[in-house]
Amino acid sequence: MRLLFVLLFFQPVILAAQHCGYDFASIIVVHAHRANSHTVEPRLRITLLDTNNLPAVINGQEWNRFRPNDGRRVLHDRAWQPHFERYSGQVFPFAGDNYILVTPSHLDYSGYSILVQDERNGGLGELRRTVVPITSNNVYPLCGRFDEEVYPPMHGRPNFAPVDITLYER
């Protein structure tokens, strides 16, 4: 009887301690396409650049490579990005077929940029390199929203929209 009373007493504390797999995580979504087309361009190398225009390093780790939102390319070196390998389709449904990068949400992304490079022909592809600045408004919190088809509006923030990057031929 005493054990039952103790379990009932601590039940609200135990339930409140559960966290989302994406606590303190945000996402940057990039829609990179050619001029005169809205189809996402395949085989791009997309890199997050810091305020010095170098690949972003967060807490001593490289944290800069975007990947397609198709569940096939897995970043195993990100311990707190849970189990991407279990997804056979889009990891984040609201992000569509775009490129994604999950980042810590506590950073100020003012002054950061996104570098897009064509990887075909040994990195000398047919598209020009493009650098686009971003702000903290391009970074969206994930906890409680990562599995939704439509990213819900948030008070005091613009509605969800990927960073739109138009690519031009060399």
N, C-alpha and C positions, 0 to 999 in steps of 0.2 A: 504494500500500500504506500509506504514511504517513497519507494522508487517511482511509482506512478505519479505521485504528487510532485516530485522533483522534475520529472520529465515534462509534465504539464506546465510547471512554473517556468522552465527554460525554453519552451517551444517558441515563443515570439523572438527570443534572442537568437536562436539557431536559425530560424527562417529569415531574419533580417540580415544575417551575416553572409547570405548567398550573394555572389557578385556575377556580373556579366563577364563573358570571356574577353570583352573589349573595353574593360574599365580603363580609363585614362588613355584611350586610343582614338585616333581620328583617321580620316581617309582623305586623300587627294585623288580626284578622278580627272583623267585627261582624255579629251576627245580630239585625237590628232587625225587630220584628214587633208587630202589634196584640195587645192583651190577648185571650185566648180564641182565638188563632190562632197557628200556627207558620210561616205563610207569610211570606217576607221581603217587607217593604213596599217598593214601587217609588217612584221619584222622591223620594228623601230626600237632603238635604244633610247629610253627616256630616263633622264637623270635629274634628281633634285639637287640644285646648287645652293650653297649657303650664301651669306652676305659677301663673301670674298670671291664668289663665282667658282668655288671648288666643290667637288662632290660632298654632299652633306655628311658629317660625322656627328652622331649623337651618342653621348656617353661613351666615347672611344670606339664605337662600332660604325662601320659604313652603313648608312641608312638612306640609300639614294636611288636604287633601281626600281622603276615601275615595272609591272608585269601585266599581261592581259588578264582580264577578269573572266577567264574560262576554266579555272580549276586545274589546268594541266601543268603550268609552271609553278612549282612550289618553292618557297623560300624557307628551307629547313633551318637556316641559321637565326631565325627570329623566334626565340623561345616563347615569347608571350603572344605570338600570332597563332592561335590554336588550330591545329589539325586541318590545314588547307587540303591535305591529301584525301580527306574523306569526301570531298565534294567532286561530283562528276560534271556538274554544270557551272553556272556562274556562282562565284563565292558570295558576291554582294549583288542581289538581283536589281536593286535600284540603280546600280552603276552601269547596267547594260553591257555592251560589248567593248567598253572602253578600257584604257589602261588604268591601273590602280596602284596606290602606295599607301600602306597603313603606317602611320607615324604616331609618336607620342603627342598627346593633345596639349601638354603644358608649355610648349614652345611658342615664341612669337615668330611668326613666319614672315614678318615685314622684312623686305630686302632679299628674300629668297627668290629663286628663279627655277624654271624648268627648261632643261636642254633636251631637244629632240634631234636625234641623228638617225639617218638611214643606214642600216647594217648590211645591205646588199652590196655585192662587189667588194668585199673586204672593208666595209665602212665607207667606201666611195660611191654610195648609191646615187640614184637619180634625183634625190631631193636635197635641197639646201638645209644646212644646220639651222635650227631656229631656237632662240632663247626668249622665253616669255616670263616676265615678272609675276609673282603671285603675292597675295596678302593672306592674312588670317581668315578672311571671308571665303577663301577657296578651300579651307580645311574644315571638314564636317565631323562632329563627334559620332562615334559608332555605337556606343553601348545602348542597347534597347532598340536599335534601328537597323542593325546590320543585315537582318534577314527579310526586310520588308521589300515589296515590289516598288513602292513609291516612297521616297524619303519624305517624312512629314515636315511641314513648315515649323520653324522654331521662332519664338518671340524674339524680336530684336535682331534678327539675321535675315539676309536675303534667302529666298527659296533655293533649294538645291539645284545646282547646274554644274556640269563638268567644266573644267578649264578648256575652252575651245581654242585649238591651235591649228591654223591654216598653214599647210606646207606648200612650197613652191618648187618647181623643177630648177635644176642648176642651169 
